[in-house]
Amino acid sequence: MNRRTTYYPCFCSFVPPHVLEYMAKASGETVRESSREAARLSIMQDNQIRASRAGQVIDVATLVNAQEGLMAPQPGTAGRAVYSCVNKWVPPFVFERGEGDPLTADEAGNAAYDIGGSVRDYYKSKLGRNSIDNLGLNQVHNVHFGVNYMNAFWDGAQMTYGDGDGTVFINFTKDPDVIGHELTHGVTQYTAGLQYFGQSGALNESMSDVFGTVIQQAVEGTTADDADWLIGNGIMGPYLAGEALRSMKAPGTAYDNGFMGKDPQPDHMSHYFYGAGDNQGVHINSGIPNKVFYLVAIDIGTDKAALIWYATLQRLWPNALFGDFAYVLADSASLLTRNGQVPVGTTQTVRASLREVGLY
């Protein structure tokens, strides 16, 4: 796959906009006004970044190298560079740690460095990929973004994490699937380039959930059988303890409370979300392909399933729809079966899983 050196950037955030919007309007004495205000401020910031990215064409190397400066790893070495935003909204940020540097006193910076390394190593050792762009693109991680910022995002070239408000959300580097999820948006950018709206956008989000949970299981030493299959439960603060943002095992059950609302993800095409919100449901309808991955992983194991999904990602195209995904997924399973990379019978497992969610 050819490297894309310029692109129309996608602002891909971890917490869906509809969740923050519900929080900003939530009422009730048990919810602090400061948490509602943090949600409102986070929405405002996300909208500003999203608007600034709209219609732009950005050269990746220029943007990354400008941030890295002289202290960070040499370009193209798949190195890591961590910066502290020191609770500011705009650069310049403070360089904290580069590739091979020792631990710092910043727990969030160390977590971004460590899990970022786990993401890089998994893609390299299990999938044969050399960093985000397959050409050794360095990772840039910006921690402590803004004040009480309730999100994390990939902006097309680098990662940024908020600290949360400490009540609803805690620091976004606390959960490995956040970092795995967001960096995978970069991998998708350099492979299929899935457009961030409608079904192609839902596939984009689903790929990030898939490899977010794959990375989390690798980091925590769990398997398909004992993983929790929850996305974002590790960044929930004390007020939302026990909740999550998404469930791959049972889409639509991740949360149900007075501050977040009710999880709207469907687990079958018969419940597909047709609304205009959330870029036509990119975080919502992703529940359907997410469920397919869970079903396949339970049958053949997470790492084997990841091989099929990675092969599929490399064969999709920017405006691919769910039907395209289903066809390419089954065909990729067949190819990998013939190559001896997944067990005999995997193609039938994939087809049965697709049928279970109404996709085959």
C-alpha positions in Angstrom: 0.0 0.0 0.0 1.5 3.4 -1.0 2.2 5.9 1.7 0.0 8.9 1.7 2.1 12.0 2.4 -0.7 14.5 2.2 -4.3 14.0 3.3 -7.5 15.6 4.3 -7.2 15.3 8.1 -9.8 13.5 10.2 -10.4 14.6 13.7 -11.2 11.2 15.4 -12.2 11.5 19.1 -12.6 8.7 21.6 -15.7 10.0 23.4 -18.5 10.3 20.9 -20.0 13.8 20.5 -23.5 12.5 21.4 -22.2 11.4 24.8 -20.6 14.7 25.7 -23.7 16.6 24.4 -25.9 14.5 26.7 -23.6 15.2 29.7 -23.6 18.9 29.0 -27.4 19.0 29.3 -27.8 16.5 32.1 -29.6 17.6 35.2 -29.7 16.3 38.8 -28.2 17.2 42.1 -25.8 14.2 42.0 -23.9 15.6 39.1 -21.6 18.5 39.8 -22.0 21.6 37.7 -18.3 21.5 37.1 -18.7 18.2 35.3 -21.4 19.6 33.0 -19.2 22.6 32.4 -16.2 20.4 31.5 -18.4 18.5 29.0 -19.5 21.8 27.4 -16.0 23.1 27.2 -14.8 19.8 25.7 -17.5 20.0 23.0 -16.5 23.6 22.2 -12.9 22.6 21.9 -13.6 19.5 19.7 -15.8 21.6 17.4 -13.0 24.2 17.0 -10.5 21.6 16.1 -12.9 19.8 13.8 -13.7 23.1 12.0 -10.0 24.0 11.7 -9.3 20.7 10.0 -12.3 20.8 7.6 -11.1 21.2 4.0 -7.4 21.4 4.8 -4.7 19.4 3.1 -1.8 18.8 5.5 1.7 17.4 4.8 2.2 14.8 7.5 6.0 14.9 7.7 6.0 18.7 8.0 3.4 18.7 10.8 5.1 15.9 12.8 8.6 17.1 12.3 7.6 20.6 13.4 6.3 19.3 16.7 9.2 16.9 17.3 11.9 19.5 17.1 15.5 18.5 17.7 15.1 16.5 20.9 12.8 13.8 19.5 13.8 10.7 17.6 14.9 11.0 14.0 12.0 10.9 11.5 11.2 7.4 10.2 12.6 5.5 13.1 9.2 4.5 14.7 10.3 6.4 17.8 8.1 7.9 20.5 8.0 11.6 21.6 5.9 12.7 24.6 5.0 16.3 25.2 3.1 17.9 28.1 0.5 20.5 27.1 0.7 21.8 30.8 -3.1 22.3 30.6 -2.9 24.6 27.7 -5.1 24.4 24.6 -2.5 25.6 22.1 1.2 24.9 21.4 4.1 25.3 22.1 4.0 22.2 24.4 6.8 21.0 26.7 9.0 18.0 25.5 9.1 15.3 28.2 10.5 12.1 26.8 11.9 10.7 23.7 12.7 7.2 22.4 14.9 5.4 24.9 14.7 8.1 27.6 14.2 7.1 31.2 10.9 7.4 33.2 9.8 10.8 34.1 7.7 12.0 37.1 4.6 12.3 34.8 2.5 9.2 35.1 0.3 10.1 32.1 3.4 10.7 29.9 4.9 7.4 30.9 1.7 5.6 30.1 1.4 7.2 26.7 5.1 6.2 26.0 4.7 2.6 27.3 1.3 1.8 25.6 2.4 3.6 22.4 5.3 1.2 22.4 3.0 -1.8 22.9 0.9 -0.6 19.9 4.0 -0.3 17.7 5.4 -3.6 18.8 2.1 -5.5 18.3 1.7 -4.1 14.7 5.3 -5.0 14.0 5.6 -8.5 15.6 2.1 -9.8 14.9 1.1 -8.0 11.7 4.4 -7.1 10.1 3.7 -3.4 10.0 6.4 -0.7 10.6 4.6 1.9 12.7 1.5 3.9 11.7 2.4 4.5 8.1 4.4 1.3 7.6 7.4 3.5 7.0 8.5 4.1 10.6 6.4 7.2 11.3 7.2 8.5 14.8 4.5 8.6 17.4 3.8 12.0 19.0 1.8 12.0 22.2 0.5 15.2 23.9 -0.7 14.7 27.4 -2.5 17.1 29.9 -4.3 18.9 27.1 -6.4 21.8 28.3 -8.3 22.0 31.6 -10.6 19.1 32.6 -10.7 18.1 28.9 -13.0 15.0 28.5 -11.5 13.4 25.4 -8.6 12.0 23.5 -8.1 12.3 19.7 -6.0 11.5 16.7 -5.7 14.6 14.4 -4.1 13.0 11.4 -0.6 13.2 12.7 -0.4 13.0 16.5 -2.2 11.9 19.6 -3.6 14.2 22.3 -5.1 13.3 25.7 -7.1 15.2 28.2 -7.0 14.6 32.0 -10.8 14.4 32.4 -12.5 16.2 35.3 -11.6 13.4 37.8 -15.2 12.7 38.5 -16.8 11.6 35.2 -13.6 10.8 33.4 -10.0 10.3 34.6 -6.8 10.8 32.5 -7.3 9.2 29.1 -3.9 7.5 29.1 -5.2 5.2 31.9 -6.8 2.7 29.5 -4.7 0.9 26.9 -7.6 0.6 24.5 -7.8 4.4 24.2 -4.2 4.6 22.9 -4.6 1.5 20.7 -7.9 2.8 19.3 -6.7 6.3 18.4 -3.3 5.2 16.9 -5.3 2.7 14.7 -7.1 5.7 13.2 -3.7 6.6 11.9 -3.2 3.0 10.5 -6.6 3.3 8.8 -5.6 6.7 7.4 -2.6 5.1 5.7 -4.3 2.0 4.4 -8.0 2.1 3.5 -8.4 5.8 4.2 -12.0 5.2 5.3 -14.0 8.4 5.0 -15.3 9.5 8.4 -19.0 9.5 7.9 -21.8 7.0 7.4 -20.9 3.3 7.0 -17.3 4.0 6.0 -16.9 6.1 9.1 -18.5 3.4 11.3 -16.0 0.9 9.8 -13.2 3.3 10.6 -14.4 3.5 14.2 -14.9 -0.2 14.4 -11.3 -0.9 13.2 -10.1 1.3 16.0 -12.2 -0.5 18.6 -11.0 -3.9 17.2 -7.3 -3.1 17.5 -7.8 -1.1 20.7 -9.2 -4.3 22.4 -6.5 -6.4 20.7 -3.8 -4.2 22.1 -5.4 -4.1 25.5 -5.6 -7.9 25.6 -2.0 -8.2 24.6 -0.9 -5.7 27.3 -3.0 -7.2 30.1 -2.3 -10.8 29.1 -5.9 -11.7 28.6 -7.6 -13.8 25.9 -10.9 -13.7 24.0 -12.4 -15.9 26.7 -11.5 -13.8 29.7 -11.3 -10.3 28.3 -14.1 -7.9 29.3 -14.7 -6.7 25.7 -15.5 -3.2 27.0 -14.1 0.0 25.4 -13.3 2.9 27.6 -14.2 1.4 31.0 -10.7 2.2 32.3 -11.1 6.0 32.0 -14.4 6.1 33.8 -14.2 8.2 37.0 -15.8 7.5 40.3 -19.2 8.8 39.3 -19.4 6.4 36.4 -17.6 3.5 37.8 -18.7 0.2 36.2 -19.8 1.9 33.0 -18.0 1.9 29.6 -18.4 3.7 26.3 -19.0 0.6 24.1 -19.3 -3.1 24.5 -18.1 -5.3 21.7 -19.7 -8.4 23.2 -23.1 -6.8 23.6 -23.4 -3.5 21.8 -26.1 -1.3 23.4 -25.4 -2.3 27.0 -22.2 -0.3 27.7 -23.9 2.3 29.8 -27.4 3.4 31.0 -27.5 6.3 33.5 -28.8 9.8 34.0 -25.6 11.5 33.0 -24.6 9.6 29.8 -28.0 8.4 28.7 -28.6 5.0 27.2 -26.0 3.3 24.9 -27.5 3.6 21.4 -25.3 1.1 19.6 -27.2 -1.5 17.6 -26.0 -5.2 17.5 -27.9 -6.0 14.2 -28.7 -4.3 10.9 -32.4 -4.3 11.8 -31.6 -1.7 14.4 -29.3 0.4 12.2 -29.1 4.1 13.2 -30.1 6.4 10.2 -29.8 9.7 11.9 -27.5 12.6 10.9 -25.8 13.0 14.2 -22.3 11.7 15.0 -21.3 12.0 11.3 -24.2 9.7 10.4 -23.6 7.4 13.4 -19.9 6.6 13.1 -19.6 5.7 16.8 -23.1 4.2 16.9 -23.3 1.8 14.0 -19.8 0.6 14.6 -21.4 -1.7 17.1 -22.5 -4.0 14.3 -19.0 -4.9 12.9 -17.7 -4.8 16.4 -20.0 -7.7 17.3 -18.7 -9.6 14.3 -15.1 -9.4 15.6 -16.1 -10.5 19.1 -17.9 -13.6 17.6 -15.0 -14.6 15.4 -12.4 -14.0 18.2 -14.3 -16.2 20.6 -14.1 -19.0 18.1 -10.5 -18.7 16.8 -8.8 -16.4 19.3 -8.1 -12.7 19.3 -4.7 -12.8 17.5 -6.0 -15.0 14.6 -9.1 -12.8 14.2 -6.8 -9.7 14.2 -5.0 -11.2 11.2 -8.2 -11.3 9.2 -9.3 -7.8 10.2 -5.8 -6.4 9.3 -5.9 -8.1 5.9 -9.4 -6.7 5.4 -8.3 -3.2 6.3 -5.6 -3.2 3.7 -8.1 -4.3 1.0 -10.9 -1.8 1.7 -11.3 1.6 0.0 -12.3 5.1 1.3 -16.1 4.9 0.7 -16.5 1.2 1.5 -19.9 0.2 2.9 -20.9 -2.6 5.3 -21.7 -4.9 2.4 -18.2 -4.4 1.0 -16.7 -5.1 4.4 -18.6 -8.3 4.7 -17.5 -9.6 1.3 -13.8 -8.6 1.8 -13.8 -10.0 5.4 -15.0 -13.4 4.3 -12.7 -13.5 1.3 -9.7 -12.5 3.5 -10.6 -15.3 5.9 -10.6 -17.7 2.9 -7.2 -16.5 1.7 -5.6 -16.8 5.2 -7.1 -20.2 5.6 -5.5 -21.4 2.4 -2.2 -19.9 3.6 -2.5 -21.8 6.9 -2.5 -18.6 9.0 -6.0 -19.3 10.5 -7.7 -22.6 11.3 -9.7 -24.6 8.7 -13.4 -23.6 9.2 -12.6 -19.9 9.9 -14.4 -18.8 6.7 -17.6 -20.5 7.9 -17.2 -18.9 11.3 -16.8 -15.4 9.7 -19.9 -16.0 7.5 -21.9 -17.2 10.4 -20.9 -14.2 12.5 -21.8 -11.8 9.7 -25.2 -13.5 9.4 -25.8 -13.1 13.1 -25.7 -9.3 12.8 -27.6 -9.2 9.5 -24.6 -8.6 7.3 -24.4 -11.7 5.1 
